[in-house]
Amino acid sequence: MSERVAIIGAGSWGLGISHVLSQQDCSIKMWEFVAADLERLRQTRNNPDKLADFRLDERVQLTGDLEEAIADTNLIVLAVPAQFMRSVVRQIAAPLSQGRLLVNLAKGIEIGSLKRMSEVILEETGADPENIVTLSGPSHAEEVVKNTPTTVVAASISEKNATRVQELFSVGSFRVYQSDDITGVELGGSLKNIVAIAAGIADGLGMGDNTKGALITRGLAEILRLGLALGARAETFAGLSGLGDLVTTCFSRHSRNRFVGEQIGKGRKLDDILAGMKMVAEGVQTTRSGRELAGRHGVEMPITEEMYQVMFNGRAVDEAAANLMGRELKAEFWN
Ligand SMILES: NC(=O)c1ccc[n+]([C@@H]2O[C@H](COP(=O)([O-])OP(=O)(O)OC[C@H]3O[C@@H](n4cnc5c(N)ncnc54)[C@H](O)[C@@H]3O)[C@@H](O)[C@H]2O)c1
């Protein structure tokens, strides 16, 4: 049976994933929130503010109406940023609860509730938890639409549904693995953005490769500590949604989170940086929610703490770096 897909969010990743799905035998409808962006897509099949050098497949139907987008579909791809996920799924909660497969692409932890995306979707829709799959991993849209070989992981408590997503989204240059650790996959994909901001700051300050290696490794250690406290499996963090995405984001010229850090490192103010950006940098909000989650579970996350202090409490980047380097000496692995 060919799938009838709705992609909710025609941002950078919504467009990117449409390129993958357009290679399969499925119908695709696409919803966009911003009226001007919708109009631009309708007229030109492109939105260079979100994704340069890309043309939306002619078969993709565009709409600004959420209910119309999901009508007569059986698989919904949720591609809005984490902090908008609740308000979007709330508007279509009833139809989403009726057996459709819900595929989350967002990487973030909700401010306030401190919930992961599958938890937010579940809470709002009352859907069967088996019908929620999170697709995550190192997958910058800019490279996906150029058919750059890319690997991601589909995570669900339902092996059957993880397999369904794995098969639908796997095309020549986009290969999907599967996992039953949705907690670990969502945490890895979200928390790596905090470390990417730190890596960007290191870039902005002109620090070297040693520093980046340190941030990636110690960043992974603190992500793992929080993940274990929240019931994730350790090996998930060595996987695509963990180490894979962390390394990619910390080095990538496409990463908005690394970019935000780089600009902070060069001395710019966070508000000015964000005001000049046309796409979300999830790590900024995830620094707030991730830090609070760590506090709630008594988990030490020193890089996250320093990023929070730099972005929201005016701590100087030099002081943050000195704090990280001057911490009490300890064993490499501790809980
Ligand atoms: N861009 C990538 O390459 C990429 C890759 C993997 C995962 N992701 C994740 O996918 C998610 C979406 O990222 P993106 O890059 O597509 O973001 P984006 O900033 O390009 O915007 C995504 C879409 O969100 C919707 N939106 C904007 N404001 C809204 C509002 N107030 N209410 C409801 N919807 C609104 C719009 O439809 C917009 O097109 C993020 O969580 C991101 O981390 C992105």
The ligand as an SDF file (V2000), in Angstrom:
LIG
                    3D

 44 48  0  0  0  0  0  0  0  0999 V2000
   17.0820   21.8990    9.1460 N   0  0  0  0  0  0  0  0  0  0  0  0
   17.6120   20.7030    9.2380 C   0  0  0  0  0  0  0  0  0  0  0  0
   18.4790   20.3410    8.4460 O   0  0  0  0  0  0  0  0  0  0  0  0
   17.1390   19.7560   10.2990 C   0  0  0  0  0  0  0  0  0  0  0  0
   17.5840   18.4290   10.2780 C   0  0  0  0  0  0  0  0  0  0  0  0
   17.1450   17.5390   11.2440 C   0  0  0  0  0  0  0  0  0  0  0  0
   16.2470   17.9730   12.2070 C   0  0  0  0  0  0  0  0  0  0  0  0
   15.8300   19.2730   12.2150 N   0  0  0  0  0  0  0  0  0  0  0  0
   14.8640   19.6690   13.2440 C   0  0  0  0  0  0  0  0  0  0  0  0
   13.6130   19.8860   12.6080 O   0  0  0  0  0  0  0  0  0  0  0  0
   12.8800   20.8940   13.2980 C   0  0  0  0  0  0  0  0  0  0  0  0
   12.4400   21.9530   12.3150 C   0  0  0  0  0  0  0  0  0  0  0  0
   13.6150   22.5890   11.8560 O   0  0  0  0  0  0  0  0  0  0  0  0
   13.6660   23.5110   10.5620 P   0  0  0  0  0  0  0  0  0  0  0  0
   15.0890   23.7100   10.2620 O   0  0  0  0  0  0  0  0  0  0  0  0
   12.8080   22.9650    9.5010 O   0  0  0  0  0  0  0  0  0  0  0  0
   13.0240   24.8590   11.1590 O   0  0  0  0  0  0  0  0  0  0  0  0
   12.5670   26.2030   10.4570 P   0  0  0  0  0  0  0  0  0  0  0  0
   13.0210   27.3120   11.3150 O   0  0  0  0  0  0  0  0  0  0  0  0
   12.9980   26.2000    9.0440 O   0  0  0  0  0  0  0  0  0  0  0  0
   10.9520   26.1980   10.5720 O   0  0  0  0  0  0  0  0  0  0  0  0
   10.1370   25.1080   10.4880 C   0  0  0  0  0  0  0  0  0  0  0  0
    8.6560   25.4540   10.3030 C   0  0  0  0  0  0  0  0  0  0  0  0
    8.0230   25.6990   11.5470 O   0  0  0  0  0  0  0  0  0  0  0  0
    6.7730   26.3300   11.3080 C   0  0  0  0  0  0  0  0  0  0  0  0
    6.5430   27.4610   12.2200 N   0  0  0  0  0  0  0  0  0  0  0  0
    7.2430   28.6080   12.3280 C   0  0  0  0  0  0  0  0  0  0  0  0
    6.6750   29.4040   13.2610 N   0  0  0  0  0  0  0  0  0  0  0  0
    5.6020   28.7310   13.7400 C   0  0  0  0  0  0  0  0  0  0  0  0
    4.6280   29.0060   14.7450 C   0  0  0  0  0  0  0  0  0  0  0  0
    4.6300   30.1490   15.4350 N   0  0  0  0  0  0  0  0  0  0  0  0
    3.6940   28.0620   14.9920 N   0  0  0  0  0  0  0  0  0  0  0  0
    3.6760   26.9080   14.3140 C   0  0  0  0  0  0  0  0  0  0  0  0
    4.5790   26.5870   13.3600 N   0  0  0  0  0  0  0  0  0  0  0  0
    5.5260   27.4860   13.0940 C   0  0  0  0  0  0  0  0  0  0  0  0
    6.8160   26.8200    9.8730 C   0  0  0  0  0  0  0  0  0  0  0  0
    6.0060   25.9540    9.0970 O   0  0  0  0  0  0  0  0  0  0  0  0
    8.2860   26.6930    9.5020 C   0  0  0  0  0  0  0  0  0  0  0  0
    8.4610   26.5260    8.1360 O   0  0  0  0  0  0  0  0  0  0  0  0
   13.8170   21.4110   14.3990 C   0  0  0  0  0  0  0  0  0  0  0  0
   13.4990   20.7870   15.6030 O   0  0  0  0  0  0  0  0  0  0  0  0
   15.1840   20.9820   13.9390 C   0  0  0  0  0  0  0  0  0  0  0  0
   16.0820   20.7760   15.0030 O   0  0  0  0  0  0  0  0  0  0  0  0
   16.2490   20.1590   11.2840 C   0  0  0  0  0  0  0  0  0  0  0  0
  1  2  1  0
  2  3  2  0
  2  4  1  0
  4  5  1  0
  4 44  2  0
  5  6  2  0
  6  7  1  0
  7  8  2  0
  8  9  1  0
  8 44  1  0
  9 10  1  0
  9 42  1  0
 10 11  1  0
 11 12  1  0
 11 40  1  0
 12 13  1  0
 13 14  1  0
 14 15  2  0
 14 16  1  0
 14 17  1  0
 17 18  1  0
 18 19  2  0
 18 20  1  0
 18 21  1  0
 21 22  1  0
 22 23  1  0
 23 24  1  0
 23 38  1  0
 24 25  1  0
 25 26  1  0
 25 36  1  0
 26 27  1  0
 26 35  1  0
 27 28  2  0
 28 29  1  0
 29 30  1  0
 29 35  2  0
 30 31  1  0
 30 32  2  0
 32 33  1  0
 33 34  2  0
 34 35  1  0
 36 37  1  0
 36 38  1  0
 38 39  1  0
 40 41  1  0
 40 42  1  0
 42 43  1  0
M  CHG  2   8   1  16  -1
M  END
$$$$
